[in-house]
Amino acid sequence: MKVNGPNHTNVNPYQQQIQKKQTSHKSTTRQEDQLQISNKAKEMQAKDSRQAYVKEIQQQIETGEYKVNVKETARKILNFWK
């Protein structure tokens, strides 16, 4: 059941929001996305030991020699959820 008061008009309650969006889109310029990498992250990327480790694992996976230590993996999962 819908009850309308005596002063009912067809007014969109969101009309002001729509108008604000329309005027703000016209007046502002679009900003491009930016990516900022912290100095710590840059240092981590620069470490040759990490890159060598990743390449070693990639080679093991490609040759089929990579073996997952299931006990260590399970232990880390349980520690994460504790």
N, C-alpha and C positions, 0 to 999 in steps of 0.2 A: 504494500500500500504506500502510495506516495502522497505526502502532505505538503502543499504549497501555501505559504503565508499570503496575506492580503497584498503585500507589496512585491509579489513575484514578478521578476522580469527575466528576460533571456540574457543574462550577464554571465560572461565567462569569468570565473573567479581567478583564472590564471592569465587573463589578458594583460595585466601589468607586467608579469614576468615575460610574456612573449614579446611585448613591446621593448622591454629592456634588452632582451637578447638581440632583437633586430637592430636596435640602435647601437649596441656595443659591437656587433659584427661590422657595422659600417664604419665606426670611428677608430677601431683598433686595427693594427696591422698584425698579420699572422707571425707568430714566433716559431722559429725552427727548433726542432728537438736538439738537445745538447747532451753530450756524454762527457762526464768528468771522471777521470781515473785518479785515485789518490796516489800519493808518492809511495806509500807502502805497497800498493798493488803493482806499481811500476817496478819497484825493487824486486818483488816476487817474480814478475815476468822475466826480469833480466837474469835471474839465476840460471846458470847453465846446468847445474845439477838436476834441477827439476825437469828441465827440457830433456835432458839425457834419460832420466828415469821414465818419462812419458814415452819417448821414442823406443826405449827398450821394451816396455810393455806392449806397445803397438806391434813391434816386430814379433814378439812372442804370440800375440793373438793371431797375427797373419799366418804364422807358421804352424799354429795349432799346439804350441808348447806351453801356453799360459794355463796354469792350474790355479783354481780358486781355493784358498784355504777356508774350507767351510766352517771349521771350528772358530777361527778368528773372526770371520764374518758374523757368525751367530753371536759371539761374545760382544762384538761392537754394537749389534742391533739391540741386544738385551740391555747393555749399558746405556744406550741412547734413550730407551723407553723407561728406564728406572728413574 
